[in-house]
Amino acid sequence: MTDHKLTDAKLAEMVGVTQPHIWRIRKRKARPSPDVAKRIEGVTGIPASELVFVDVAR
């Protein structure tokens, strides 16, 4: 999610989630729900399937 020139705060605002949640998704510390993944896809063009089915770092 770093190639789209959006800040985490702006993307969070556009998607309707918090900035820390976007940060956790970007750092692969959390997976978005399918609904949030679809909203991120709508804003960034990143396929929702790539966001939902990533390995989460522990």
HUDA-V617089 format. One record per residue. NEAR is the number of other C-alpha atoms within 8 Angstrom. Layout:
near = [NEAR & NEAR]
//
This chain:
near = [6 & 6 & 4 & 6 & 5 & 7 & 6 & 10 & 9 & 8 & 13 & 13 & 10 & 7 & 10 & 6 & 8 & 9 & 11 & 7 & 10 & 13 & 9 & 10 & 12 & 9 & 7 & 11 & 10 & 10 & 11 & 10 & 7 & 8 & 7 & 9 & 14 & 10 & 9 & 13 & 11 & 8 & 9 & 8 & 7 & 10 & 9 & 11 & 7 & 8 & 12 & 11 & 7 & 8 & 5 & 8 & 6 & 3]
//
